[in-house]
Amino acid sequence: MKTYTLDQVQDELIGKIGTAERNLFEYELQMDLIGKAIKQTRQERNLTQEELGKLIGVQKAQISRLENNASNVTMDTLLRVFTALKAKVRLQVELANLNISIGQ
């Protein structure tokens, strides 16, 4: 029986690192994790979706969509949600000739 490493299985099922398929998978995974983290933190703060929505000026339905699929949200909305949840936010962009860090 042949054994495979986790990297080999991921490469076969998801795609090799750097491919469009792998990048899309990793992006969707990160967005799912962000949504779950928002939901968990909101619940830990004893806030309903409606209460969080009122804090940032959106409807309950938008909070629900964000928690279930964070990939269709603006950076502004995400920052307002994180601010309302009292989260520390850091954004870092690295390009060939530019390095930008934004912290809150």
N, CA, C and O atoms as CSV, one atom per row, in Angstrom:
chain,resi,resn,atom,element,x,y,z
A,1,MET,N,N,0.846,-1.178,0.000
A,1,MET,CA,C,0.000,0.000,0.000
A,1,MET,C,C,0.891,1.242,0.000
A,1,MET,O,O,1.790,1.377,0.830
A,2,LYS,N,N,0.632,2.124,-0.924
A,2,LYS,CA,C,1.436,3.342,-1.048
A,2,LYS,C,C,0.881,4.422,-0.120
A,2,LYS,O,O,-0.334,4.568,0.012
A,3,THR,N,N,1.760,5.165,0.512
A,3,THR,CA,C,1.342,6.267,1.372
A,3,THR,C,C,1.694,7.588,0.701
A,3,THR,O,O,2.619,7.665,-0.107
A,4,TYR,N,N,0.951,8.608,1.043
A,4,TYR,CA,C,1.142,9.938,0.469
A,4,TYR,C,C,1.262,10.957,1.583
A,4,TYR,O,O,0.661,10.803,2.646
A,5,THR,N,N,2.036,11.992,1.337
A,5,THR,CA,C,2.132,13.085,2.304
A,5,THR,C,C,0.906,13.975,2.154
A,5,THR,O,O,0.208,13.923,1.141
A,6,LEU,N,N,0.653,14.781,3.159
A,6,LEU,CA,C,-0.461,15.727,3.092
A,6,LEU,C,C,-0.270,16.683,1.916
A,6,LEU,O,O,-1.230,17.003,1.216
A,7,ASP,N,N,0.948,17.136,1.699
A,7,ASP,CA,C,1.226,18.035,0.570
A,7,ASP,C,C,0.889,17.379,-0.763
A,7,ASP,O,O,0.332,18.024,-1.651
A,8,GLN,N,N,1.221,16.106,-0.904
A,8,GLN,CA,C,0.919,15.399,-2.150
A,8,GLN,C,C,-0.588,15.279,-2.370
A,8,GLN,O,O,-1.072,15.459,-3.488
A,9,VAL,N,N,-1.319,14.978,-1.313
A,9,VAL,CA,C,-2.777,14.860,-1.421
A,9,VAL,C,C,-3.393,16.210,-1.764
A,9,VAL,O,O,-4.273,16.289,-2.620
A,10,GLN,N,N,-2.938,17.275,-1.104
A,10,GLN,CA,C,-3.454,18.612,-1.400
A,10,GLN,C,C,-3.152,19.003,-2.836
A,10,GLN,O,O,-4.021,19.533,-3.528
A,11,ASP,N,N,-1.946,18.751,-3.288
A,11,ASP,CA,C,-1.575,19.069,-4.671
A,11,ASP,C,C,-2.485,18.346,-5.655
A,11,ASP,O,O,-2.894,18.917,-6.666
A,12,GLU,N,N,-2.800,17.095,-5.359
A,12,GLU,CA,C,-3.628,16.293,-6.262
A,12,GLU,C,C,-5.091,16.736,-6.233
A,12,GLU,O,O,-5.721,16.852,-7.284
A,13,LEU,N,N,-5.637,16.983,-5.042
A,13,LEU,CA,C,-7.059,17.298,-4.915
A,13,LEU,C,C,-7.390,18.770,-5.126
A,13,LEU,O,O,-8.435,19.103,-5.686
A,14,ILE,N,N,-6.499,19.650,-4.679
A,14,ILE,CA,C,-6.779,21.091,-4.716
A,14,ILE,C,C,-6.014,21.785,-5.834
A,14,ILE,O,O,-6.489,22.765,-6.407
A,15,GLY,N,N,-4.849,21.280,-6.134
A,15,GLY,CA,C,-3.968,21.910,-7.113
A,15,GLY,C,C,-2.663,22.285,-6.449
A,15,GLY,O,O,-2.592,22.452,-5.231
A,16,LYS,N,N,-1.650,22.414,-7.249
A,16,LYS,CA,C,-0.332,22.777,-6.717
A,16,LYS,C,C,-0.325,24.238,-6.269
A,16,LYS,O,O,-1.076,25.062,-6.792
A,17,ILE,N,N,0.524,24.544,-5.302
A,17,ILE,CA,C,0.659,25.907,-4.800
A,17,ILE,C,C,1.005,26.833,-5.965
A,17,ILE,O,O,1.885,26.540,-6.775
A,18,GLY,N,N,0.291,27.953,-6.027
A,18,GLY,CA,C,0.531,28.929,-7.083
A,18,GLY,C,C,-0.402,28.791,-8.270
A,18,GLY,O,O,-0.458,29.684,-9.116
A,19,THR,N,N,-1.144,27.678,-8.352
A,19,THR,CA,C,-2.094,27.530,-9.455
A,19,THR,C,C,-3.375,28.290,-9.137
A,19,THR,O,O,-3.667,28.568,-7.974
A,20,ALA,N,N,-4.126,28.621,-10.159
A,20,ALA,CA,C,-5.383,29.359,-9.974
A,20,ALA,C,C,-6.351,28.581,-9.085
A,20,ALA,O,O,-7.026,29.169,-8.241
A,21,GLU,N,N,-6.420,27.276,-9.269
A,21,GLU,CA,C,-7.329,26.452,-8.477
A,21,GLU,C,C,-6.963,26.479,-6.997
A,21,GLU,O,O,-7.834,26.600,-6.136
A,22,ARG,N,N,-5.675,26.366,-6.709
A,22,ARG,CA,C,-5.213,26.363,-5.316
A,22,ARG,C,C,-5.417,27.744,-4.688
A,22,ARG,O,O,-5.850,27.846,-3.540
A,23,ASN,N,N,-5.106,28.808,-5.439
A,23,ASN,CA,C,-5.290,30.162,-4.916
A,23,ASN,C,C,-6.750,30.427,-4.589
A,23,ASN,O,O,-7.052,31.007,-3.546
A,24,LEU,N,N,-7.666,30.009,-5.466
A,24,LEU,CA,C,-9.095,30.191,-5.227
A,24,LEU,C,C,-9.538,29.415,-3.999
A,24,LEU,O,O,-10.282,29.938,-3.170
A,25,PHE,N,N,-9.088,28.172,-3.874
A,25,PHE,CA,C,-9.435,27.358,-2.709
A,25,PHE,C,C,-8.970,28.029,-1.417
A,25,PHE,O,O,-9.732,28.125,-0.455
A,26,GLU,N,N,-7.724,28.491,-1.397
A,26,GLU,CA,C,-7.178,29.108,-0.188
A,26,GLU,C,C,-7.886,30.424,0.140
A,26,GLU,O,O,-8.109,30.731,1.311
A,27,TYR,N,N,-8.239,31.204,-0.886
A,27,TYR,CA,C,-8.977,32.443,-0.674
A,27,TYR,C,C,-10.343,32.143,-0.059
A,27,TYR,O,O,-10.735,32.770,0.926
A,28,GLU,N,N,-11.068,31.185,-0.639
A,28,GLU,CA,C,-12.390,30.838,-0.120
A,28,GLU,C,C,-12.299,30.297,1.304
A,28,GLU,O,O,-13.165,30.580,2.131
A,29,LEU,N,N,-11.267,29.528,1.590
A,29,LEU,CA,C,-11.065,29.010,2.937
A,29,LEU,C,C,-10.832,30.152,3.927
A,29,LEU,O,O,-11.407,30.159,5.016
A,30,GLN,N,N,-9.991,31.114,3.548
A,30,GLN,CA,C,-9.732,32.254,4.428
A,30,GLN,C,C,-11.006,33.068,4.669
A,30,GLN,O,O,-11.258,33.504,5.793
A,31,MET,N,N,-11.802,33.274,3.629
A,31,MET,CA,C,-13.047,34.028,3.781
A,31,MET,C,C,-14.039,33.286,4.676
A,31,MET,O,O,-14.766,33.908,5.450
A,32,ASP,N,N,-14.067,31.958,4.569
A,32,ASP,CA,C,-14.924,31.151,5.430
A,32,ASP,C,C,-14.482,31.272,6.886
A,32,ASP,O,O,-15.314,31.392,7.785
A,33,LEU,N,N,-13.174,31.238,7.113
A,33,LEU,CA,C,-12.644,31.359,8.469
A,33,LEU,C,C,-12.939,32.731,9.065
A,33,LEU,O,O,-13.231,32.838,10.256
A,34,ILE,N,N,-12.865,33.780,8.247
A,34,ILE,CA,C,-13.193,35.131,8.719
A,34,ILE,C,C,-14.658,35.191,9.136
A,34,ILE,O,O,-14.984,35.725,10.196
A,35,GLY,N,N,-15.536,34.645,8.306
A,35,GLY,CA,C,-16.965,34.636,8.632
A,35,GLY,C,C,-17.242,33.890,9.927
A,35,GLY,O,O,-18.010,34.361,10.766
A,36,LYS,N,N,-16.622,32.733,10.090
A,36,LYS,CA,C,-16.815,31.950,11.310
A,36,LYS,C,C,-16.261,32.690,12.533
A,36,LYS,O,O,-16.858,32.639,13.608
A,37,ALA,N,N,-15.136,33.370,12.374
A,37,ALA,CA,C,-14.546,34.125,13.486
A,37,ALA,C,C,-15.449,35.287,13.884
A,37,ALA,O,O,-15.598,35.579,15.071
A,38,ILE,N,N,-16.051,35.949,12.906
A,38,ILE,CA,C,-16.974,37.045,13.209
A,38,ILE,C,C,-18.167,36.514,13.986
A,38,ILE,O,O,-18.566,37.099,14.993
A,39,LYS,N,N,-18.739,35.404,13.521
A,39,LYS,CA,C,-19.895,34.822,14.196
A,39,LYS,C,C,-19.551,34.421,15.626
A,39,LYS,O,O,-20.290,34.735,16.559
A,40,GLN,N,N,-18.434,33.731,15.794
A,40,GLN,CA,C,-18.032,33.279,17.119
A,40,GLN,C,C,-17.811,34.459,18.060
A,40,GLN,O,O,-18.263,34.434,19.205
A,41,THR,N,N,-17.120,35.488,17.585
A,41,THR,CA,C,-16.838,36.653,18.420
A,41,THR,C,C,-18.125,37.404,18.755
A,41,THR,O,O,-18.307,37.855,19.886
A,42,ARG,N,N,-19.015,37.539,17.774
A,42,ARG,CA,C,-20.306,38.199,18.014
A,42,ARG,C,C,-21.066,37.463,19.110
A,42,ARG,O,O,-21.623,38.092,20.009
A,43,GLN,N,N,-21.092,36.134,19.040
A,43,GLN,CA,C,-21.795,35.349,20.052
A,43,GLN,C,C,-21.127,35.458,21.419
A,43,GLN,O,O,-21.811,35.520,22.441
A,44,GLU,N,N,-19.796,35.480,21.443
A,44,GLU,CA,C,-19.074,35.639,22.714
A,44,GLU,C,C,-19.375,36.993,23.352
A,44,GLU,O,O,-19.374,37.116,24.577
A,45,ARG,N,N,-19.632,38.007,22.529
A,45,ARG,CA,C,-19.961,39.351,23.017
A,45,ARG,C,C,-21.461,39.487,23.305
A,45,ARG,O,O,-21.945,40.572,23.629
A,46,ASN,N,N,-22.189,38.370,23.182
A,46,ASN,CA,C,-23.637,38.336,23.428
A,46,ASN,C,C,-24.393,39.343,22.572
A,46,ASN,O,O,-25.315,40.009,23.044
A,47,LEU,N,N,-23.995,39.443,21.314
A,47,LEU,CA,C,-24.676,40.316,20.357
A,47,LEU,C,C,-25.467,39.466,19.374
A,47,LEU,O,O,-25.000,38.414,18.939
A,48,THR,N,N,-26.664,39.922,19.026
A,48,THR,CA,C,-27.401,39.284,17.948
A,48,THR,C,C,-26.899,39.855,16.632
A,48,THR,O,O,-26.200,40.868,16.612
A,49,GLN,N,N,-27.258,39.201,15.536
A,49,GLN,CA,C,-26.899,39.749,14.227
A,49,GLN,C,C,-27.531,41.121,14.044
A,49,GLN,O,O,-26.915,42.018,13.468
A,50,GLU,N,N,-28.734,41.285,14.523
A,50,GLU,CA,C,-29.418,42.573,14.402
A,50,GLU,C,C,-28.690,43.661,15.188
A,50,GLU,O,O,-28.534,44.778,14.695
A,51,GLU,N,N,-28.243,43.345,16.404
A,51,GLU,CA,C,-27.517,44.325,17.222
A,51,GLU,C,C,-26.197,44.714,16.579
A,51,GLU,O,O,-25.847,45.894,16.551
A,52,LEU,N,N,-25.458,43.736,16.061
A,52,LEU,CA,C,-24.201,44.044,15.387
A,52,LEU,C,C,-24.476,44.893,14.143
A,52,LEU,O,O,-23.751,45.849,13.871
A,53,GLY,N,N,-25.498,44.552,13.407
A,53,GLY,CA,C,-25.873,45.329,12.231
A,53,GLY,C,C,-26.164,46.780,12.578
A,53,GLY,O,O,-25.737,47.689,11.867
A,54,LYS,N,N,-26.887,46.998,13.662
A,54,LYS,CA,C,-27.197,48.376,14.088
A,54,LYS,C,C,-25.936,49.140,14.476
A,54,LYS,O,O,-25.823,50.337,14.212
A,55,LEU,N,N,-24.985,48.440,15.105
A,55,LEU,CA,C,-23.727,49.089,15.501
A,55,LEU,C,C,-22.950,49.621,14.295
A,55,LEU,O,O,-22.265,50.639,14.392
A,56,ILE,N,N,-23.058,48.934,13.172
A,56,ILE,CA,C,-22.269,49.355,12.003
A,56,ILE,C,C,-23.120,49.928,10.880
A,56,ILE,O,O,-22.595,50.322,9.838
A,57,GLY,N,N,-24.445,49.976,11.091
A,57,GLY,CA,C,-25.311,50.613,10.103
A,57,GLY,C,C,-25.723,49.743,8.929
A,57,GLY,O,O,-25.905,50.245,7.819
A,58,VAL,N,N,-25.874,48.434,9.163
A,58,VAL,CA,C,-26.354,47.535,8.104
A,58,VAL,C,C,-27.498,46.682,8.659
A,58,VAL,O,O,-27.727,46.630,9.867
A,59,GLN,N,N,-28.198,46.025,7.760
A,59,GLN,CA,C,-29.296,45.152,8.140
A,59,GLN,C,C,-28.770,43.818,8.684
A,59,GLN,O,O,-27.640,43.420,8.403
A,60,LYS,N,N,-29.608,43.141,9.462
A,60,LYS,CA,C,-29.287,41.822,9.999
A,60,LYS,C,C,-28.904,40.854,8.881
A,60,LYS,O,O,-27.985,40.049,9.034
A,61,ALA,N,N,-29.613,40.938,7.760
A,61,ALA,CA,C,-29.360,40.025,6.642
A,61,ALA,C,C,-27.921,40.141,6.134
A,61,ALA,O,O,-27.325,39.144,5.727
A,62,GLN,N,N,-27.365,41.354,6.156
A,62,GLN,CA,C,-25.985,41.524,5.693
A,62,GLN,C,C,-25.004,40.867,6.661
A,62,GLN,O,O,-23.997,40.304,6.232
A,63,ILE,N,N,-25.286,40.932,7.951
A,63,ILE,CA,C,-24.424,40.262,8.936
A,63,ILE,C,C,-24.500,38.753,8.726
A,63,ILE,O,O,-23.483,38.062,8.787
A,64,SER,N,N,-25.699,38.246,8.480
A,64,SER,CA,C,-25.870,36.819,8.220
A,64,SER,C,C,-25.077,36.385,6.988
A,64,SER,O,O,-24.386,35.367,7.021
A,65,ARG,N,N,-25.173,37.148,5.909
A,65,ARG,CA,C,-24.423,36.820,4.690
A,65,ARG,C,C,-22.924,36.871,4.953
A,65,ARG,O,O,-22.179,36.019,4.469
A,66,LEU,N,N,-22.483,37.854,5.707
A,66,LEU,CA,C,-21.066,37.997,6.031
A,66,LEU,C,C,-20.557,36.786,6.816
A,66,LEU,O,O,-19.477,36.265,6.536
A,67,GLU,N,N,-21.339,36.346,7.792
A,67,GLU,CA,C,-20.922,35.203,8.600
A,67,GLU,C,C,-20.896,33.902,7.790
A,67,GLU,O,O,-20.134,32.987,8.102
A,68,ASN,N,N,-21.716,33.829,6.769
A,68,ASN,CA,C,-21.801,32.607,5.959
A,68,ASN,C,C,-20.931,32.634,4.716
A,68,ASN,O,O,-20.590,31.582,4.175
A,69,ASN,N,N,-20.568,33.831,4.255
A,69,ASN,CA,C,-19.735,33.947,3.054
A,69,ASN,C,C,-19.115,35.339,3.026
A,69,ASN,O,O,-19.685,36.272,2.461
A,70,ALA,N,N,-17.950,35.467,3.637
A,70,ALA,CA,C,-17.300,36.770,3.769
A,70,ALA,C,C,-16.655,37.240,2.469
A,70,ALA,O,O,-16.088,38.332,2.434
A,71,SER,N,N,-16.726,36.453,1.407
A,71,SER,CA,C,-16.024,36.828,0.183
A,71,SER,C,C,-16.718,37.942,-0.602
A,71,SER,O,O,-16.104,38.553,-1.477
A,72,ASN,N,N,-17.981,38.211,-0.303
A,72,ASN,CA,C,-18.702,39.261,-1.021
A,72,ASN,C,C,-18.953,40.470,-0.134
A,72,ASN,O,O,-20.080,40.959,-0.051
A,73,VAL,N,N,-17.923,40.947,0.519
A,73,VAL,CA,C,-18.062,42.074,1.429
A,73,VAL,C,C,-16.967,43.093,1.136
A,73,VAL,O,O,-15.872,42.733,0.702
A,74,THR,N,N,-17.266,44.357,1.374
A,74,THR,CA,C,-16.254,45.385,1.148
A,74,THR,C,C,-15.295,45.452,2.334
A,74,THR,O,O,-15.624,45.030,3.443
A,75,MET,N,N,-14.130,45.980,2.082
A,75,MET,CA,C,-13.140,46.163,3.140
A,75,MET,C,C,-13.702,47.107,4.210
A,75,MET,O,O,-13.465,46.912,5.402
A,76,ASP,N,N,-14.437,48.117,3.783
A,76,ASP,CA,C,-15.035,49.066,4.723
A,76,ASP,C,C,-15.965,48.355,5.702
A,76,ASP,O,O,-15.903,48.593,6.908
A,77,THR,N,N,-16.821,47.486,5.183
A,77,THR,CA,C,-17.749,46.763,6.047
A,77,THR,C,C,-16.997,45.859,7.008
A,77,THR,O,O,-17.319,45.806,8.195
A,78,LEU,N,N,-16.004,45.153,6.505
A,78,LEU,CA,C,-15.215,44.286,7.381
A,78,LEU,C,C,-14.548,45.077,8.506
A,78,LEU,O,O,-14.558,44.656,9.663
A,79,LEU,N,N,-13.972,46.222,8.155
A,79,LEU,CA,C,-13.319,47.043,9.180
A,79,LEU,C,C,-14.322,47.558,10.209
A,79,LEU,O,O,-14.015,47.610,11.400
A,80,ARG,N,N,-15.512,47.938,9.759
A,80,ARG,CA,C,-16.546,48.394,10.711
A,80,ARG,C,C,-16.979,47.264,11.634
A,80,ARG,O,O,-17.182,47.483,12.828
A,81,VAL,N,N,-17.123,46.056,11.092
A,81,VAL,CA,C,-17.497,44.900,11.919
A,81,VAL,C,C,-16.408,44.634,12.948
A,81,VAL,O,O,-16.700,44.477,14.134
A,82,PHE,N,N,-15.152,44.583,12.503
A,82,PHE,CA,C,-14.061,44.305,13.431
A,82,PHE,C,C,-13.937,45.395,14.498
A,82,PHE,O,O,-13.639,45.101,15.656
A,83,THR,N,N,-14.162,46.628,14.115
A,83,THR,CA,C,-14.125,47.725,15.087
A,83,THR,C,C,-15.233,47.563,16.118
A,83,THR,O,O,-14.998,47.730,17.314
A,84,ALA,N,N,-16.444,47.236,15.659
A,84,ALA,CA,C,-17.576,47.038,16.572
A,84,ALA,C,C,-17.320,45.858,17.512
A,84,ALA,O,O,-17.781,45.869,18.654
A,85,LEU,N,N,-16.596,44.850,17.048
A,85,LEU,CA,C,-16.278,43.686,17.881
A,85,LEU,C,C,-15.007,43.890,18.703
A,85,LEU,O,O,-14.553,42.989,19.408
A,86,LYS,N,N,-14.443,45.093,18.599
A,86,LYS,CA,C,-13.232,45.464,19.343
A,86,LYS,C,C,-12.052,44.544,19.007
A,86,LYS,O,O,-11.295,44.131,19.885
A,87,ALA,N,N,-11.920,44.242,17.731
A,87,ALA,CA,C,-10.820,43.405,17.263
A,87,ALA,C,C,-9.656,44.274,16.816
A,87,ALA,O,O,-9.847,45.393,16.342
A,88,LYS,N,N,-8.465,43.754,16.970
A,88,LYS,CA,C,-7.279,44.427,16.464
A,88,LYS,C,C,-7.107,44.002,15.011
A,88,LYS,O,O,-7.097,42.809,14.710
A,89,VAL,N,N,-6.971,44.972,14.108
A,89,VAL,CA,C,-6.867,44.679,12.683
A,89,VAL,C,C,-5.530,45.180,12.159
A,89,VAL,O,O,-5.119,46.308,12.431
A,90,ARG,N,N,-4.859,44.312,11.399
A,90,ARG,CA,C,-3.627,44.694,10.726
A,90,ARG,C,C,-3.735,44.244,9.281
A,90,ARG,O,O,-4.100,43.103,9.000
A,91,LEU,N,N,-3.420,45.135,8.380
A,91,LEU,CA,C,-3.426,44.824,6.958
A,91,LEU,C,C,-2.033,45.088,6.421
A,91,LEU,O,O,-1.472,46.165,6.624
A,92,GLN,N,N,-1.486,44.114,5.744
A,92,GLN,CA,C,-0.146,44.279,5.192
A,92,GLN,C,C,-0.174,43.922,3.718
A,92,GLN,O,O,-0.642,42.852,3.329
A,93,VAL,N,N,0.335,44.835,2.907
A,93,VAL,CA,C,0.426,44.625,1.466
A,93,VAL,C,C,1.898,44.685,1.091
A,93,VAL,O,O,2.588,45.651,1.418
A,94,GLU,N,N,2.378,43.658,0.409
A,94,GLU,CA,C,3.767,43.624,-0.030
A,94,GLU,C,C,3.795,43.474,-1.545
A,94,GLU,O,O,3.308,42.486,-2.093
A,95,LEU,N,N,4.367,44.459,-2.205
A,95,LEU,CA,C,4.593,44.416,-3.641
A,95,LEU,C,C,6.090,44.566,-3.880
A,95,LEU,O,O,6.849,44.809,-2.942
A,96,ALA,N,N,6.508,44.424,-5.108
A,96,ALA,CA,C,7.941,44.468,-5.418
A,96,ALA,C,C,8.624,45.720,-4.864
A,96,ALA,O,O,9.693,45.620,-4.261
A,97,ASN,N,N,8.022,46.893,-5.059
A,97,ASN,CA,C,8.659,48.147,-4.650
A,97,ASN,C,C,7.871,48.882,-3.575
A,97,ASN,O,O,8.081,50.076,-3.358
A,98,LEU,N,N,6.970,48.182,-2.905
A,98,LEU,CA,C,6.087,48.855,-1.940
A,98,LEU,C,C,5.730,47.894,-0.821
A,98,LEU,O,O,5.435,46.722,-1.057
A,99,ASN,N,N,5.760,48.406,0.393
A,99,ASN,CA,C,5.349,47.635,1.561
A,99,ASN,C,C,4.496,48.543,2.433
A,99,ASN,O,O,4.988,49.535,2.969
A,100,ILE,N,N,3.212,48.205,2.576
A,100,ILE,CA,C,2.282,49.041,3.324
A,100,ILE,C,C,1.720,48.213,4.482
A,100,ILE,O,O,1.273,47.083,4.284
A,101,SER,N,N,1.745,48.776,5.678
A,101,SER,CA,C,1.127,48.143,6.851
A,101,SER,C,C,0.150,49.126,7.453
A,101,SER,O,O,0.475,50.289,7.692
A,102,ILE,N,N,-1.046,48.641,7.691
A,102,ILE,CA,C,-2.091,49.468,8.306
A,102,ILE,C,C,-2.564,48.727,9.543
A,102,ILE,O,O,-2.950,47.561,9.458
A,103,GLY,N,N,-2.538,49.388,10.688
A,103,GLY,CA,C,-2.996,48.768,11.933
A,103,GLY,C,C,-4.053,49.615,12.596
A,103,GLY,O,O,-4.119,50.830,12.410
A,104,GLN,N,N,-4.879,48.945,13.373
A,104,GLN,CA,C,-5.962,49.640,14.049
A,104,GLN,C,C,-5.913,49.296,15.505
A,104,GLN,O,O,-6.741,49.773,16.280
